[in-house]
Amino acid sequence: MKFDYVREENSLIFYFNGRLDTATCQEIGSDILQKVSEETEGDEVLEGALRVFFDLAEVDYVASSFLRLCSAVAGKVNRTNLTVRKTSPFVRKVFEMAGFDRIIALE
């Protein structure tokens, strides 16, 4: 599974589908972190303003490794600039059970 992303003004929107299990997260994690770093590198204004959205409309499972990836991205862009959106009730429950609904925005 790969991911798609689009750049819109000061935002990066990542689109995922399927299962975000441990193997998948290991495969895509460094690519996502690199993309976020590339977007902010050398741009002092964007470093604090880049918004990252993870669109999970097509995702039916997330493992704890995806939560770690969310945490790593939140650390790069400021946790208030990361939003996980369009989660299924099951996926949202995983974020809530781990307490991530108090750390990052869920829509």
N, C-alpha and C positions, 0 to 999 in steps of 0.2 A: 504494500500500500504506500502510495506516495501522497503528497498533499499538493494542493494548489494554493496560490496566494495572489492577491492583487494589492497594488499600492494606490492609495487614494489620499491625496494631500498629505497630512501628517499621520496617516494610519496605514498599518499593514493588516490585511484580513486573510487569515489562513482558513482554508476549507479542508475538512477531513471527512472520510467516510469509512464505514465498516467498523472493525475492532481496533481499538488503540490498546493493544496488549503489550506486554513487556518487549517481545521481539520487535514489534513495529516501532515502538518508542525508541528502542536502541538504534534502529535503522534511520529514523527521521530526526531524532533529537538534535544531533550536532548540526544538521542542515538548517533546522529552524533557528537555533541559537546563532549560527553564522549569519543567516539572513538578517536577523534583528540587529546584530552587531554591525553589519555592513551598512545598514540604513542609518545608524547613528554615528558611525565613525567619522570623526573630524568635523562634525556639525554640532557645535555647542548648544545651539538653540533647539535642535531636534532631539538631542540627548535627553532632555527633560520633558519633551512634548510628544514624542512618538507614542501613539496609541496602538495597541496590538489587540486584535480580536481573534478568538478561536471560535469558528463556526462549527458546531457539532450536530447540525441538523440531520446529517446522514450517519451518525455514529450510534452504535447500539451497545457498546461496551468500552469502559475505560479501566485500565489497571493503575495501580499505585505509581507505576513508572510515568504515566502521563501526568499525574499530580506533581511529581518531582519536576517534570519538564515545565509545567505551569509555574512552579515556584522559581525555577531558574530564569525563566523569561521575565517574571515579575521583578526579580532582582536586577535585571538589566534595564528595565524601562520604568521602574517605580511601580509598585503593586497596584496603585490606583489607576494606572494606565493599561492594565490588562483586563479584558472582559471576555468571559466565556459565555457564548450565547447559543440559543436554539437547542438546548439540551432536552433529551427525552426525560420523562420522570425518573426512570431508573438511573440514568447518568447523573442527573441532578442530585439524586439521593446519595450517590457516591461522594460527590463534592461536599454535601452537607454533613455526612457522617464523619468525614475527615476534617471538618471545620473550615474548609476552604471558602465557604460562603461568607465567612467573617474576614477573610483575607483579600479575596479578589471579587470583582463584580460578576454575578451570574444573571443572565437575562433569559 
